[in-house]
Amino acid sequence: MQEASIKNRSLEYLSGLTETQLISLVTKLQWPSFKAQQIHSWIYKKCISSIDEMTDLSVKDRDFLNKNYKLSPLELTQKQISEDKTIKYLWKLNGGNQVESVRMFLEDHDSYSACISSQVGCAVGCPFCATGKIGFKRNLKAAEIVDQILGIQKDTKERISNVVFMGQGEPLLNYDEVLTAMNLIKDSVGIGARHITLSTSGIVPNIKKLADEKLQITLAISLHAPDQRTREILVPISKKYPISELMESLHYYYEKTKRRITIEYVMLDGINDQIEKAKELSDLIKGLHCHINLIPYNPIEHSEIKGQRSEIRIQDSHLPSPISDLCLKRPPRKRIYNFKDVLEKRSGKKVTVRKERGVDIAAACGQLANIFNKNLEKGQE
């Protein structure tokens, strides 16, 4: 394919293409193959903001690329900076939807971590998560996922060292695009697999599928309860994938990858913070190579801490009264650490309490909610 043959087609994105794909592209354009490496380096290593910055390409080549390609599928529309220097980004996607991601500084590693999204909205609907309240809109393409990292690096001029799929969406319900994105992050962005964490609510078939890929990423499970009844309330997908099947898939994942699993457990006052729950959790994870990350509940829109009530319908005698209209709130600090102590001693596992980041800009765990998309839908009604 020569240059003239593509002038009338719709513009495509360069960001998101692998080096192999770029080699194929320049070959079709009848350009020297080394230009693929140049373009690849500008996109993924130098994190440029425009094609015009590719200064080792001729002006003619840059003009051609500008007329036939776009650099990035994302447009930065809003940025908020927390008192703790956490940064939340709002990106506009092709078609008008927007999605959020977060950059955090890890003091203990003296490095930056990017919390990125894999979907616009989420279909899982966990009651303590702001994203679930807006529902599922669409999956992100691999280029849109990876470009969140590149966009953060462009903005801050600082390298991202760790990536966590803990933003909006359920990554394993967008399996193919997320897998492509992880390979791009490894091979093109240059962030090793051991510095990538994928958090899932427990899509059992795709946990096993991911295990068979034998990637050296860290798998994190949003468990949040040690028993089926409570977990069905907090993680509704558990009705489809029971906790017994989930645990079997986690053992399978470890057997295939030999990678320690992270158990995520959001602490909710009176719901899953009892000492008995700590004992049940200890028994559940017995024999699993894992560590546990306790997450103090972060307030979201419509929560009691914000001055309103977060209602979830519960009909289960083992939960506190009132049975319905239960308020989600954080347990007292002492109760969280008592839970931690019992869990640590009984299980013999490492247990940590997650440090809060970005709470003041609604960028902490469970707080990401795309208000723009909700307002956009209201305007279209």
C-alpha atoms as one frame of an Amber mdcrd trajectory, in Angstrom:
protein
   0.000   0.000   0.000   1.488   3.330  -1.028   0.815   6.683   0.631  -1.771
   7.794  -1.907  -3.947   4.730  -1.330  -4.917   5.592   2.275  -5.681   9.300
   2.001  -9.453   8.919   1.909  -9.893   6.549   4.834 -10.856   7.547   8.384
  -8.008   8.493  10.693  -6.465   5.749  12.842  -4.447   6.002  16.056  -0.712
   5.383  16.277  -0.747   4.938  20.035  -1.697   1.350  20.769   0.223  -0.133
  17.843   2.982  -2.608  18.656   6.420  -2.295  17.095   5.557  -5.204  14.804
   2.387  -3.436  13.692   4.346  -0.235  13.073   6.874  -2.160  10.964   3.981
  -3.538   8.922   2.584  -0.017   8.561   5.791   1.612   7.304   6.396  -1.344
   4.970   2.996  -0.753   3.354   3.854   2.932   3.064   7.139   1.947   1.375
   9.121   3.701   4.091  12.403   2.310   5.500  11.750  -0.118   8.363  13.855
   1.897  10.833  11.122   4.551  10.857   8.908   2.098  12.728  11.417   2.008
  15.591  11.591   5.800  15.570   7.810   6.179  15.770   7.594   3.471  18.445
  10.190   5.244  20.582   8.461   8.623  20.285   5.116   7.160  21.365   6.127
   4.841  24.204   9.488   6.089  25.487   9.398   9.836  24.919   5.631  10.203
  25.487   5.127  12.981  22.962   1.930  15.016  22.707   1.853  15.466  18.937
   3.183  13.887  15.748   5.063  17.135  15.042   7.410  16.288  17.927   8.811
  13.317  15.952  11.787  15.432  14.892  13.877  12.632  13.415  11.166  12.132
  10.767  11.155  14.502   7.834   8.624  17.334   7.664   7.032  15.511   4.711
   6.639  12.301   6.726   5.176  14.164   9.713   2.730  16.025   7.470   1.613
  12.724   5.965   1.103  11.149   9.380  -0.830  14.202  10.588  -3.181  13.966
   7.614  -3.804  10.232   7.953  -3.371   9.352  11.624  -4.057  10.623  15.113
  -1.526  10.164  17.878  -3.765   9.429  20.856  -7.341   8.177  21.460  -7.601
  10.191  24.700  -8.040  13.880  25.413  -7.379  15.276  28.881 -10.411  17.266
  30.017  -9.886  17.615  33.774  -7.152  17.117  36.370  -7.418  17.264  40.159
  -4.475  17.255  42.563  -4.879  15.967  46.116  -3.213  17.341  49.216  -1.130
  14.152  49.251  -0.084  14.825  45.601  -2.292  12.076  44.188  -3.581  13.193
  40.775  -6.939  12.194  39.266  -7.384  12.489  35.499 -10.551  12.636  33.415
 -10.048  11.549  29.800 -12.440  12.113  26.914 -12.840   9.136  24.577 -13.839
   8.977  20.945 -17.644   9.096  20.955 -17.993  11.402  23.953 -17.697   9.096
  26.990 -15.114   9.904  29.616 -13.098   7.739  31.975 -10.886   8.305  35.021
  -7.431   7.229  36.109  -5.181   8.116  39.058  -1.473   8.649  39.647  -0.130
   7.875  43.119   3.301   8.290  44.697   4.576   5.201  46.516   6.812   6.516
  49.287   8.145   3.106  50.260   9.340   2.452  46.698  10.095   6.074  45.707
   8.104   5.542  42.512   4.822   6.374  40.814   1.902   4.041  40.265  -0.952
   4.471  37.775  -4.420   3.180  38.638  -6.114   2.727  35.266  -9.599   1.901
  34.004 -10.604  -0.926  31.675 -14.265  -0.024  31.070 -16.546   2.989  31.071
 -18.669   2.162  34.100 -19.050  -1.342  35.489 -21.703  -4.049  35.360 -20.789
  -5.778  38.640 -22.579  -3.238  40.834 -20.831  -3.572  44.207 -22.757  -1.260
  46.604 -19.609   0.290  48.118 -18.146   1.256  44.712 -19.036   4.524  42.977
 -18.360   3.165  39.479 -20.967   0.437  39.842 -23.644   3.035  40.517 -23.373
   4.421  36.965 -23.700   0.998  35.307 -21.813  -0.367  32.319 -21.338   1.815
  29.222 -18.681   0.134  27.088 -15.347  -1.668  27.079 -12.157   0.272  26.489
  -9.876  -0.619  23.618  -6.302  -1.639  24.423  -5.020   1.674  23.063  -7.378
   3.591  25.369  -6.159   1.586  28.351  -2.446   2.023  27.616  -2.837   5.664
  26.676  -3.920   6.474  30.238  -0.362   5.623  31.316   1.193   7.552  28.449
  -1.069  10.522  29.112  -0.067  10.640  32.781   3.612  10.495  31.830   3.111
  13.270  29.249   1.460  15.470  31.848   3.840  14.916  34.764   7.095  14.229
  32.885   7.625  11.429  35.424   7.910   7.749  34.602   5.237   5.345  35.815
   6.838   2.280  37.425   3.752   0.314  38.507   0.334  -0.190  36.948  -2.795
  -1.382  38.730  -6.013  -2.304  36.947  -8.102  -0.983  39.835  -9.853   1.929
  38.146 -13.292   1.864  36.594 -14.606  -1.434  35.289 -14.073  -5.178  35.700
 -10.909  -6.036  33.715 -11.769  -9.708  33.192 -15.067  -8.773  31.514 -12.927
  -7.027  28.883 -10.465  -9.883  28.672  -9.034  -9.639  25.140  -8.432  -5.882
  25.179  -6.964  -5.992  28.694  -4.619  -8.827  27.736  -3.486  -6.881  24.657
  -2.995  -3.800  26.842  -0.895  -5.711  29.386   1.368  -7.004  26.627   1.738
  -3.450  25.294   2.558  -2.202  28.780   5.267  -4.867  29.076   6.732  -4.817
  25.597   6.261  -1.209  24.479   5.852   0.990  27.555   8.554  -1.040  29.293
   6.874  -1.807  32.618   7.619  -5.373  33.651   4.863  -7.907  34.310   5.795
  -8.126  38.003   4.922  -4.430  38.267   1.407  -4.937  36.875  -1.530  -5.799
  39.144  -4.962  -6.803  37.883  -7.874  -6.601  40.306 -11.002  -8.649  39.643
 -14.296  -9.234  41.426 -13.960 -12.933  40.616 -14.769 -13.889  37.009 -13.836
 -17.524  37.539 -13.488 -18.769  33.921 -11.270 -15.831  33.002  -9.129 -16.187
  36.120  -8.292 -19.672  34.876  -7.815 -18.401  31.342  -5.440 -15.723  32.626
  -3.570 -18.351  34.633  -2.954 -20.299  31.452  -1.315 -17.203  29.895   1.378
 -17.639  32.578   2.034 -13.924  32.805   4.010 -12.846  35.844   1.494 -10.201
  36.879  -0.036  -9.949  40.347  -3.659 -11.053  40.633  -5.767  -9.207  43.213
  -9.182 -10.510  44.245 -11.930  -8.240  45.554 -13.138 -10.758  48.117 -14.679
  -8.520  50.831 -16.412 -11.369  52.688 -15.424 -14.902  53.750 -18.916 -16.378
  53.344 -21.262 -16.744  50.387 -24.229 -14.864  51.898 -22.357 -11.665  52.725
 -20.321 -11.769  49.541 -23.458 -11.958  47.393 -24.520  -8.648  48.966 -21.155
  -6.933  48.591 -20.048  -8.511  45.291 -23.187  -9.490  43.326 -21.212 -11.437
  40.700 -20.699 -14.006  43.479 -24.206 -15.274  42.749 -22.898 -16.477  39.374
 -19.440 -17.491  40.588 -19.762 -18.852  44.166 -16.973 -18.352  46.631 -16.067
 -22.057  46.563 -15.474 -21.905  42.782 -13.567 -18.650  43.179 -11.177 -20.145
  45.726 -10.586 -23.161  43.492  -9.672 -20.793  40.625  -7.221 -18.912  42.870
  -5.415 -22.122  43.766  -5.315 -22.931  40.061  -3.857 -19.478  39.307  -1.073
 -19.941  41.830  -0.274 -23.447  40.607   0.132 -22.131  37.052   2.023 -18.900
  37.787   3.619 -19.358  41.239   2.642 -15.727  41.882   1.377 -14.743  45.322
  -2.234 -13.535  45.209  -3.533 -10.378  46.884  -6.819 -10.652  48.780  -8.618
  -7.297  48.921 -11.097  -6.803  51.740 -12.995  -3.528  52.133 -13.849  -2.949
  55.797 -17.533  -2.069  56.366 -18.872  -1.240  59.789 -21.095  -3.992  61.180
 -21.152  -5.947  57.923 -17.832  -7.760  57.511 -15.617  -6.405  60.292 -16.522
  -8.816  63.114 -13.822 -10.948  64.715 -15.787 -14.026  63.652 -15.384 -12.873
  60.040 -11.629 -12.605  60.575 -11.593 -16.209  61.769 -13.730 -17.346  58.814
 -11.433 -15.524  56.394  -8.385 -17.174  57.979  -9.912 -20.601  57.433 -10.966
 -19.762  53.858  -7.481 -18.786  52.692  -5.728 -21.645  54.449  -3.302 -23.247
  52.013  -3.454 -20.338  49.525  -0.210 -18.438  48.906  -1.531 -14.917  49.440
  -1.450 -11.756  51.474  -4.432  -9.709  52.604  -4.968  -6.002  52.058  -7.605
  -4.500  54.353  -9.216  -1.399  52.823 -11.017   1.020  55.158 -14.244   1.992
  53.390 -13.986   5.284  51.521 -17.081   7.501  51.311 -18.777   7.749  47.940
 -21.667   9.767  46.612 -24.883   9.021  48.575 -22.936   7.633  51.557 -23.759
   8.484  55.139 -20.426  10.259  55.559 -21.407  12.663  52.784 -24.655  13.412
  54.623 -26.869  10.979  52.756 -27.646   7.297  53.146 -26.306   4.504  51.005
 -29.139   1.987  50.824 -28.665  -1.715  50.158 -31.483  -4.210  50.648 -30.410
  -6.993  52.965 -32.494  -9.864  54.273 -30.106 -11.925  56.320 -30.291 -12.485
  60.067 -26.530 -12.566  60.610 -26.197  -8.917  59.592 -27.006  -6.058  61.986
 -30.356  -4.324  62.261 -32.045  -2.651  60.565 -32.222  -5.440  58.021 -32.852
  -3.038  55.142 -31.695   0.531  54.457 -28.295  -0.304  55.915 -25.750   2.542
  55.943 -22.291   1.882  54.570 -19.628   3.376  56.785 -16.085   2.794  57.910
 -15.414   0.820  61.100 -13.533   2.531  63.947  -9.764   2.337  63.568  -9.436
   0.120  66.657 -11.850  -2.460  65.208  -9.952  -2.552  61.900  -6.672  -3.254
  63.671  -8.241  -5.826  65.993  -9.528  -7.596  62.868  -6.031  -7.370  61.387
  -4.376  -8.812  64.489  -6.733 -11.802  64.695  -6.460 -12.475  60.974  -2.671
 -12.240  61.004  -2.204 -14.519  64.003  -4.744 -17.137  62.932  -3.794 -17.300
  59.245  -0.046 -16.751  59.478  -0.362 -14.532  56.410   0.901 -10.992  55.892
  -1.943  -8.512  56.479  -1.723  -4.823  55.639  -4.115  -1.893  56.008  -4.164
   0.126  52.806  -2.942   3.693  53.099  -5.495   6.164  51.840  -4.614   8.365
  48.893  -6.642  11.004  47.102  -9.733  10.877  49.332 -10.189  14.663  49.110
 -10.525  14.470  45.305 -12.626  11.255  45.295  -9.686   9.294  43.889  -9.378
   6.675  46.636 -10.345   3.019  46.331 -14.018   2.680  45.360 -14.553   6.387
  44.720 -14.060   6.710  40.955 -17.367   7.675  39.353 -17.731   9.309  35.976
 -20.169  12.138  36.735 -19.699  13.561  33.228 -21.205  10.471  31.616 -24.210
  10.560  33.942 -24.805  14.231  33.148 -24.379  13.531  29.434 -27.071  10.838
  29.565 -29.456  13.154  31.416 -28.982  15.742  28.690 -29.844  13.183  26.027
 -33.082  12.057  27.683
